[in-house]
Amino acid sequence: MSAKPIALTVVLFCLAAAGWAQKPESQPGYVPIDELGLFPRDKLEVEINIGPPLLRMIAAGTKQDDPGFSAVMDGLKSIQVQVFPVKGVDTGAVKTKIDRAVHWLEGHGWQSTVKVRDQGQETYVYLKMTGDRIEGLTLLSLDPKDEAVVINIVGRIDPAELGRLGQSLHVPQLKNVPTGKKKPE
């Protein structure tokens, strides 16, 4: 066998291995939402699953018009969103499932950054950190009069860009996540 096919085989193997390493499931910020069993899939009002190929395509497609947004999208590995309407549902059972998910996150090294409990509504925001880098964000929210939401964003996240990401993706829960930066007056 000549060196050329061997080199090609090695290159293909390395490319395949690199692609495997980039799967969202292998990233530190990934949460197996379906395995947590929060909401019945057939009852979801909204379900979004954006993986690496689509995120790269969005980053490339917006690079000229909005380089900042393109850079944000380029750093992400996946975005998962599930919205479950709670009208006519036992919200106590939904709250119990969200509490279990909160314990799962805490048991897997996620850091709580926001906990809001106001008039029956609850919102939790957790970050997965590697050193001082944010590798994932998970938001769990319950409004007992409207809906329950879970969002998992995997990849390199700049907190200052979360509101922008939420606005661009029409995810209102991300618009109000504190970034630690003062708003311009």
N, C-alpha and C positions, 0 to 999 in steps of 0.2 A: 504494500500500500504506500502510495507516495505521500509526501508531507502536506500537499495541498488539501486532500480530503480530510486528513487528520486535523489540520488547522481549522478547516471549515466546521468540522464536527465540534471542536473545542469552542469555537466562537458561538455556534448555535446553542451549545449546552450552557455557556455563560449567559447568553441572552435569555434563554428559558429560565435559568436560575434567577436572574435579575428580575424578570417578570413575575416569578413566583414570590419573591421577597416583597414585591410591591402590592400584593393582594391586601385589601383593607383588613381582612380577618387577621393578618399577621402583624398588624400595626398596634402599638401600645394604646392608641386612643379608640380602638374599635370596641363597641358594645354589641353583643349578640342579642339584639332587641327581640327577635322572634323566639329565642330560647328563654327569655325572661317571661314570656307569656302574658304581657300586659293587656293586650286587646285582641279580640277575635278578628282575624284578618278579613273575614267575610263581612264584617260590620264597620270596617274602617271607612271614614269619610274621605281621607286623603292618605295616600301612601306614595312616598318619593324615595327612590333608591338610585342615586347617581354614583357611578363608579369611576375609576381612573380614566378609562377611555373618553367618556363624555366630559369629565372635568378638564382633561387636556385639550379637548376640542373647544370647549368654552374659553379656556385660557388663550388658546391660539386665535380664536375668532374675535376676542375683545382686545387683543394686544395693541392694535393701532388706535382704537377709539377710547379705550379706558385702560391704560397700562397698570394702574393701581389695582383695579378689580381683577385684571388678568393675572397679576402677581399673586393675589389672594387665592384665586382658583388654582393656580399652578402648584401651590403648596399643599393642596388638599388631596386626600386619597379616596374619600367617600363622604356622602351626605345621605343620611337616612332620616325620614320624617314620617311619623304616623299620627293621624288625628282621628280620635274616636268620639263620636257624638254620645253624650251621656243622658240625653232626654229619654226618660222611661227606663233607665238602667239603675241598678243599685249602686249608687256612688260610693257607699261604704266599702263595697267589694273592690271597686276601682281604686279607692284610696289605699286599701290593704295591699293591692298589687304594686302600686307606686311605692309604698313604704318598703316592700320587699326589694324592689329595684334599687331604692336608695341604699339599703343595707348591702346589696350586691356590689354597688359601686364603691362604697366605703371599704368593703372587704377585699376589693381588688385594687386598692391604692389610689382611688380617685379622691381629689380634694374638693371639699364643699366650698364654694365661693359665695353663693347666694341661697338663702332660705327665706322665703316670704310666705307668711300665713296671714291672710287678711279676709275677714268675712266669709270664711269657708273656702276661699280660693287658696291654693298652694302652688308655689313654684320653687323648684330646686335647680341650681346650676352647679355642675361639677366639672372640674378640669383634670385631665390626665397630664401630669408634668414629667418631663425628663430633664433633670437639672432645673434650669430656669426657662426651658422651652415648653410651650404648650403643644402637646401632641394630639389632644382630643378634647372635645367639649360635649357634654351631655346635659340636656335640659329636660326636666319632667315637670309638667304643669297640669293642674286639675282645676277647672271651673265647674263646680257641681251643677250650675244652671245651663252650661253650654257644652263643653268638650274637655277631653283629656288629650294631652300632646306629649310625645316623646321625640326628641331630636338628638341625633348623634352625628357629630362632625369629626372626621378623622383626618389628621395631617397637621402640618405646621400652621398654627393659627396666631395671627397678630390680633390681640384683644382690641386694638384701636379700630380694626376693620370689621368687627362683628356686626355692628349696626348697619354698616354698608352692605354686608353680605345678607343680612336679614331683609333689608329693603329690596335688594336686587332679586332675591329669591322669593319675595312676598311671604316671609316668615316673621310675623309681627312679634313673636316672643323673643326674637334675637335683637330687635331694635332697642329694647330697654335694658339689655345686659350691661352692667357697669364696666367701663374700660379702664378706670383708674386715671384717666386723663380729664382735665378740665375742659368743659365746652367753651368755645370762643364766645366772648360777649359782644 
